[in-house]
Amino acid sequence: MTVAVIQFGGSNCDRDTVQALSAVDIDAELVWHEDGLPADTSGIVLPGGFSYGDYLRAGAMAARSPIMDEVRDQAEEGTPILGICNGAQIGCESSLTPGAFTTNESARFQCERVHLRVENADTPWTAAYEEGEVVEFPIAHGEGRFEIEDDRLDELEDEDRVIFRYCDEDGNVTDDVNPNGSKHNVAGVTGENEHVAVMMPHPERVSLPELGSTEGRGVLKGFADS
């Protein structure tokens, strides 16, 4: 399979993501947003960074790039799609997934490692983990606070579409370990179908031994499992 890692002006985690996917034997290539998706695209990553300098709000301008019409079409056809950090913001702005990511409760850029609890291990993105397992991924964002209407969040939780929550090292979900004020500590969700997912933490940054951890590989293997 060939995973298209879409580059927008301001993307800066695109090459990291290609290298991380290669580490789990998944072919990936950089695709400039103006060029459109290659004919052999079998997976898509919306990578992290600061597309268009986060003008207006994070992900808003990239979501209106013509290539996103192609991405939405691919989502409807069942192509696995993963949005990471800025890519998660683009995914929400594009209505691939519900909710929105907005300014951190601290009003500061948060760059640190956080613990995540796997909420649903029955998706391509979490199948490599056990339900309730705690992993440690980095975050690096200024607009990572997940917001959504309460009734819509209830639906997501009832449908097991929350895949990761911020927690402590023992798996306890509390306000004290919520790095950005996300509602119900949500760190990642799926779209209407589980082959589309967005998450604020960076699995690609914990995918190589040289980075000190390979815990993030489980998420990236979702492209092979979808």
C-alpha positions as CSV (number, residue, x, y, z in Angstrom):
1,M,0.0,0.0,0.0
2,T,1.1,3.6,-0.5
3,V,0.2,6.2,2.2
4,A,0.0,9.8,1.0
5,V,1.4,12.2,3.6
6,I,-0.1,15.5,2.5
7,Q,2.1,18.6,2.7
8,F,0.5,22.0,3.2
9,G,2.5,25.3,3.5
10,G,3.6,25.1,7.1
11,S,3.6,21.4,7.6
12,N,6.6,20.3,9.5
13,C,6.0,16.7,10.7
14,D,5.5,15.3,7.2
15,R,9.0,13.8,6.7
16,D,9.0,12.5,10.2
17,T,5.8,10.7,9.4
18,V,7.1,9.1,6.2
19,Q,10.2,7.8,8.1
20,A,8.0,6.5,10.9
21,L,5.7,4.7,8.4
22,S,8.8,3.2,6.7
23,A,9.9,1.8,10.0
24,V,6.8,-0.4,10.1
25,D,7.2,-1.4,6.5
26,I,4.5,0.8,5.1
27,D,5.3,2.6,1.8
28,A,4.7,6.4,2.1
29,E,5.3,9.4,0.0
30,L,5.0,13.2,0.4
31,V,2.2,14.7,-1.6
32,W,2.1,18.5,-2.1
33,H,-1.5,19.6,-1.6
34,E,-1.7,21.4,-5.0
35,D,-0.8,18.2,-6.8
36,G,-3.8,16.1,-5.7
37,L,-3.7,12.5,-4.5
38,P,-1.8,9.9,-6.5
39,A,-3.9,7.3,-8.3
40,D,-2.4,4.5,-6.1
41,T,-3.3,6.2,-2.8
42,S,-4.3,3.5,-0.3
43,G,-4.0,5.6,2.9
44,I,-3.7,9.2,3.9
45,V,-2.0,11.1,6.7
46,L,-2.7,14.7,7.6
47,P,0.5,15.5,9.4
48,G,1.4,17.9,12.2
49,G,2.8,21.4,11.8
50,F,1.4,24.9,11.4
51,S,-0.5,24.9,8.1
52,Y,-0.8,28.4,6.8
53,G,0.6,29.7,10.0
54,D,-2.6,28.7,11.9
55,Y,-4.2,31.9,10.5
56,L,-7.9,32.3,11.3
57,R,-7.7,29.2,13.5
58,A,-5.6,26.1,13.3
59,G,-6.4,23.9,10.3
60,A,-9.1,26.2,8.9
61,M,-7.3,27.2,5.8
62,A,-5.9,23.8,4.9
63,A,-9.3,22.3,5.3
64,R,-10.4,24.4,2.4
65,S,-7.7,23.3,0.1
66,P,-9.1,21.5,-3.0
67,I,-7.2,18.3,-2.1
68,M,-9.5,17.9,1.0
69,D,-12.4,17.3,-1.4
70,E,-10.4,14.3,-2.6
71,V,-9.7,13.2,1.0
72,R,-13.4,13.3,1.9
73,D,-14.2,11.2,-1.1
74,Q,-11.5,8.7,-0.1
75,A,-13.0,8.6,3.4
76,E,-16.4,7.7,2.0
77,E,-14.7,4.9,0.0
78,G,-13.1,3.4,3.1
79,T,-9.5,4.6,2.7
80,P,-7.7,4.7,6.1
81,I,-7.1,8.3,7.1
82,L,-5.2,9.6,10.2
83,G,-4.9,13.2,11.3
84,I,-2.1,14.0,13.8
85,C,-2.0,17.3,15.7
86,N,-2.4,20.0,13.1
87,G,-3.8,17.2,10.9
88,A,-6.4,16.5,13.6
89,Q,-7.4,20.1,13.5
90,I,-7.7,19.9,9.7
91,G,-9.7,16.7,10.0
92,C,-12.2,18.3,12.4
93,E,-12.4,21.5,10.2
94,S,-13.1,19.3,7.2
95,S,-15.9,17.4,9.0
96,L,-14.0,14.1,8.8
97,T,-14.5,13.8,12.5
98,P,-16.7,15.7,14.9
99,G,-15.8,18.4,17.4
100,A,-13.1,21.0,17.2
101,F,-9.7,21.7,18.6
102,T,-9.2,25.1,20.1
103,T,-6.8,27.2,22.3
104,N,-5.3,25.3,25.3
105,E,-6.8,26.1,28.6
106,S,-3.4,27.4,29.7
107,A,-3.3,29.7,26.6
108,R,0.2,28.5,26.2
109,F,1.9,26.2,23.7
110,Q,2.2,22.8,25.4
111,C,5.3,20.6,24.5
112,E,5.7,17.6,26.8
113,R,5.2,13.8,27.1
114,V,1.8,12.7,28.3
115,H,0.2,9.5,29.2
116,L,-2.8,8.2,27.2
117,R,-5.3,5.4,28.1
118,V,-6.5,3.3,25.2
119,E,-10.3,3.5,25.4
120,N,-11.2,1.3,22.5
121,A,-8.8,-1.4,21.2
122,D,-11.1,-2.6,18.5
123,T,-10.1,-0.1,15.8
124,P,-7.3,-0.3,13.3
125,W,-5.4,2.5,15.1
126,T,-5.5,0.9,18.5
127,A,-5.6,-2.9,17.7
128,A,-1.9,-3.2,18.6
129,Y,-2.8,-2.2,22.2
130,E,-5.0,-3.6,25.0
131,E,-8.1,-1.7,26.1
132,G,-7.1,0.2,29.2
133,E,-3.4,0.1,28.3
134,V,-1.4,3.2,29.1
135,V,1.1,4.6,26.6
136,E,3.3,7.7,26.6
137,F,3.3,10.0,23.6
138,P,4.5,13.6,23.1
139,I,2.3,16.5,22.5
140,A,3.3,19.9,20.9
141,H,0.3,22.2,20.3
142,G,-1.2,25.5,21.2
143,E,-4.7,24.6,20.1
144,G,-5.2,21.1,21.3
145,R,-8.2,21.4,23.5
146,F,-11.0,19.2,22.2
147,E,-14.4,20.8,22.4
148,I,-17.8,19.4,21.4
149,E,-21.4,19.7,22.4
150,D,-22.2,17.6,25.5
151,D,-24.9,15.6,23.7
152,R,-22.6,14.9,20.8
153,L,-19.9,13.8,23.2
154,D,-22.3,11.4,24.8
155,E,-23.0,9.9,21.4
156,L,-19.2,9.5,20.7
157,E,-18.7,7.8,24.1
158,D,-21.8,5.5,23.6
159,E,-20.5,4.5,20.2
160,D,-16.9,3.9,21.5
161,R,-15.5,6.5,19.1
162,V,-13.1,7.9,21.7
163,I,-9.8,6.0,21.2
164,F,-7.4,7.8,23.6
165,R,-7.8,9.9,26.8
166,Y,-5.2,11.8,28.8
167,C,-4.5,10.0,32.0
168,D,-1.8,9.5,34.6
169,E,0.8,6.7,34.5
170,D,-1.7,4.4,36.3
171,G,-4.5,5.1,33.9
172,N,-6.5,7.4,36.1
173,V,-8.3,10.1,34.1
174,T,-8.4,13.3,36.1
175,D,-8.4,17.1,35.5
176,D,-4.9,17.3,36.9
177,V,-3.4,15.3,34.1
178,N,-5.4,17.0,31.3
179,P,-2.7,19.0,29.5
180,N,-5.0,21.3,27.5
181,G,-8.5,21.2,29.0
182,S,-9.9,18.8,26.5
183,K,-13.5,17.9,27.3
184,H,-13.5,14.5,29.2
185,N,-9.7,14.3,28.6
186,V,-10.3,13.3,25.0
187,A,-7.1,12.9,23.0
188,G,-8.3,11.1,19.9
189,V,-11.5,10.1,18.2
190,T,-12.7,8.3,15.1
191,G,-15.1,9.5,12.4
192,E,-18.4,7.9,11.6
193,N,-16.3,4.9,10.4
194,E,-13.3,3.7,12.4
195,H,-11.0,3.9,9.4
196,V,-10.9,7.7,9.9
197,A,-9.3,9.0,13.1
198,V,-7.7,12.1,14.5
199,M,-5.5,12.5,17.5
200,M,-3.6,15.4,19.1
201,P,-0.5,13.5,20.4
202,H,2.3,12.5,18.0
203,P,2.7,8.7,17.5
204,E,5.4,9.3,14.8
205,R,7.6,10.9,17.4
206,V,7.8,7.6,19.4
207,S,8.3,5.2,16.5
208,L,12.0,4.8,16.3
209,P,14.5,3.4,18.8
210,E,16.7,6.4,18.4
211,L,13.8,8.5,19.8
212,G,13.7,6.5,23.0
213,S,10.5,4.6,22.3
214,T,8.6,2.7,19.7
215,E,5.2,2.8,21.4
216,G,3.7,4.9,18.6
217,R,4.2,2.2,16.0
218,G,0.9,0.6,17.0
219,V,-1.1,3.5,15.8
220,L,0.8,3.7,12.4
221,K,0.3,0.0,11.9
222,G,-3.4,0.8,11.5
223,F,-2.7,1.5,7.8
224,A,-1.8,-2.1,7.4
225,D,-4.7,-3.4,9.4
226,S,-7.4,-1.2,7.8
